[in-house]
């Protein structure tokens, strides 16, 4: 089983089939961010992953689950960094969304 497959299984175990709209508030992210995790486009940071593991009452599996996340995060073939202009455009869009409610 590849690292990505092991990661997807670990993520599914921790999220327990709950939709992104339920998971997102637990760690202070948007449902879109959780969707990106589920699609394999990104990986939650260490402290968010720990919070999800604790919330799922899987602390006894922390060494295993942490190692799986770390292995995928350090994968050398990640997505290239977006150009600064694109990142700023997305940030401005998020700011506008917050300001408009």
C-alpha atoms as one frame of an Amber mdcrd trajectory, in Angstrom:
protein
   0.000   0.000   0.000   1.404   3.416  -0.957   1.924   6.253   1.532  -1.001
   8.106  -0.049  -3.290   5.109   0.390  -2.202   4.643   4.000  -2.843   8.361
   4.586  -6.319   8.188   3.043  -7.202   5.245   5.291  -5.874   7.029   8.400
  -7.775  10.186   7.485 -10.978   8.191   6.934 -10.518   6.449  10.306 -10.105
   9.755  12.142 -12.899  11.608  10.329 -15.255   8.615  10.644 -17.264   9.489
   7.563 -18.367  12.855   8.952 -18.878  15.594   6.359 -16.454  18.525   6.033
 -19.055  20.891   7.524 -18.907  18.929  10.807 -15.111  18.474  10.867 -14.083
  22.028   9.888 -15.189  23.843  13.086 -13.337  21.341  15.271  -9.986  22.669
  14.074 -10.949  26.129  12.813 -10.780  25.618   9.064 -13.282  25.913   6.254
 -15.188  22.926   4.888 -13.276  23.552   1.644  -9.986  22.902   3.496 -11.319
  19.585   4.801 -12.446  18.766   1.259  -8.893  19.429   0.048  -7.598  16.970
   2.659 -10.094  14.367   1.487  -9.118  14.879  -2.156  -5.422  14.586  -1.298
  -4.664  18.167  -2.318  -3.304  19.137   1.099  -2.561  17.733   4.544  -3.644
  19.242   7.872  -0.870  20.801   9.925   0.434  18.824  12.887  -1.577  20.510
  15.613  -4.828  20.265  13.629  -4.174  16.595  12.972  -3.500  16.031  16.690
  -6.735  17.815  17.599  -8.689  15.631  15.172  -7.080  12.460  16.526  -7.905
  13.481  20.105 -11.463  14.434  19.157 -11.875  11.009  17.517 -10.635   9.437
  20.785  -7.764   7.732  18.975  -4.912   9.062  21.142  -3.625   5.521  21.645
  -2.817   5.448  17.897  -1.073   8.852  17.879   2.465   7.580  17.069   1.156
   5.657  14.052  -1.204   8.395  12.857   1.417  11.113  13.301   3.968   9.121
  11.302   1.477   8.546   8.482   0.703  12.275   8.248   4.374  13.191   8.380
   5.228  10.733   5.604   2.644  12.261   3.275   3.473  15.857   4.212   7.133
  15.318   3.386   6.363  13.679   0.063   8.782  15.246  -2.441   6.240  15.456
  -5.257   3.843  18.017  -3.826   1.937  20.671  -5.684   4.066  23.613  -6.778
   3.684  26.808  -4.771   1.171  29.181  -6.293   2.484  32.481  -7.635   2.319
  35.352  -5.158  -0.294  37.184  -7.262  -2.639  34.189  -7.092  -2.119  33.808
  -3.339  -2.861  37.514  -2.801  -5.960  37.309  -4.993  -7.262  34.376  -2.940
  -6.474  36.157   0.312  -8.327  39.278  -0.849 -11.309  37.112  -1.802 -11.328
  35.547   1.671 -11.150  38.987   3.286 -14.084  40.186   1.183 -16.103  37.110
   2.158 -15.458  37.784   5.854 -16.343  41.458   5.514 -19.551  40.678   3.632
 -20.643  38.170   6.220
